[in-house]
Amino acid sequence: MDIFRTDDKRVTKFIHDDLSETCIKTVYSVDYKPNADTGDVDVQVTDRNKYSVFISASSGCPMNCSFCYLTIDEMKFSSIPRDLILENLKQAIEIESRETDLSKMYVKICWMGMGEGILHSDTVHHLTIELLDWIMENNLALGLDGVDISTVLPNLPHERWIGDFARLNADLEVYPLNPNNKNVVNKESGSLIEYEGRSRFRLFYSLHSAIQETRDKIIPQAKSLYWVPGGLRRLEEKGVNIIIHHMFLEGINDSEEEIEALIEFMNEHFPHNELRVLRYNKHDKSDIRETDTFEQAACMLQGKIEKVKVQVSYGKDVQSACGQFIYNKAPELERFKISD
């Protein structure tokens, strides 16, 4: 296994022997909110006493999204057995615990690494619970900060994922919640902690274009936008929060027509859901890059969509940000092997 750490040791990327990746972040929470009046992005930094574990559902990915480094690098897709994914995660967390005292922090589980977890929603459900039980039994967290999954919503012939994710959300009720989370409300019954307006499990839908023709070019194997809102609403009706992910790519989805279509899509189908705008990490082998007018595009959305947040992830120097994990084959950081 190869390990990469940022200079401040707050982001660690593990490349396992099966070539899947785990990323662990102990960074502060940062809220970036576009300001339509000034044209700037306001920044608020908060220490919520948490660490995040980013999980790969496979080695490589079958979705072939054009902007993803896995597609650009032509990385071979390979499924990973559930027990091996779990062993990879345990190994990464144990190693990280030698650098940081995880026992005094809350853990967030993020299915946002390699692969498309919704293709194996039953695995996501059961492995998440197995991992959390192991973390708690080994005193590697005080409790739970939440569980997130990111998906492009593949063109599946069934909706079993709705039931699996609803059951996962219910099963997470046994874990104590992070009192530092901004959604916390104290219950009158005593010291019990609950989140207001936020489910313990959340699904992040990667949109990236509200125009079907454009989306087909960016994410060629995803479910049609015609069917997406219905499925996501059915999951939402079962108590799971839906957040929309979006990126602005130069010359691809950054035109005025694209922005207007995005605004219309959000207001028609998800008027009260959060739109979270991601920053794109350019790959050296690809011409795809983030639009030069990113801040202007983000600010255009403010006031026209109810909830807009700009997501900027730490870890770019080890190329582990926003799930776009780019494998740097000649890193400037020290690289070393962990023996079996």
C-alpha positions, 0 to 999 in steps of 0.5 A: 500500500502507498500512502500520501499525506499533505504537509499539515497531515490533515489529509491522507490518501491510501492506495491499496494493493488492489489499486482502490483508494481510501482518503481520510481527512481531519480538516475543518469544515468550510462553508463557501457561500456565493454572494450575488450582491458582491460577486464574491464567495464568502468563507466561514471555517468551523472546527466540528471535531470530526474526521471523514473516511472516503470509501472506494466501492471498487477499483476503477469505475464502470460509469466512464464519466468523461471528466473523471481521471479513471476514464482519462487514465483508462483505469481498468474496472474491478469489483472488490469483495465486501470483506476486502473493502472492509479490511482496506478501511480498517487498515487505513483507519488504524494507520491514521490513528497513529498520526491523529487521536481519532478516539476524541473525534466523530466520524463521517463515512463518505462513499465518494471515492472510486466506483459507483456505490449505488450499484451495490447498495446492499453492500453500502448498507451492511458494510457501513454498519460493519465499519461503524461497529468496528470503529466504535468497538475499537474506540476510534470515534466518539460517535457519528457525524453522518454517512454520505454517498455520491452517485450519478444515478446509473441506468439501473432496471430496478430501484432496490437502492431506495429500500437499502438506503432507507434502511441504512438511514434507520439503522444509523439511529443507534449511534451517538451524533456529533454535538458540534454539527451545525444541524444539532438540536437538543431534545427536551428528553435530556442529553439526546442529540438529534439533527434538525432538517438533516438525515443521518444518511444523505445522497448527493446526486451528481447532475453536472448538466440539466440538458440531457444532450450535454449530460449524455456527453459528460456522464454517458451511462447514467439514468435519463433526467426524465426519470431522475426526479421521481426516484430521488423524491421516492427516497426523500419521502422515506426520510433521506436528504437529497443534495445536488452536486454540480461542476462548471466545466469550460466550454461544456456546461458553463454557457448561459443556456446551461445555467438557465437550465440548471436553475429551471431544473432545481426550481421545478424538481428540487426547489428546497434542496441544496445545490452544492457546486464543486471545484474541478481538479484538472488532469494533466492528460485532459483538456477538460478544466474548470470554467474561468468564470466559476465565481460569476456562475456560482453567484448567478445561482444565488437568489435564483436557487433557494440553497447554494453552497460552494464545496472546496475540499482540502487535499488537492496537493495529494490530489484527493479533493472532491472525490476526483482522486488523481493518482500522482505517479511522481509525487513531490511528497514522500512516498513509502510502503507499508508492509503486510 
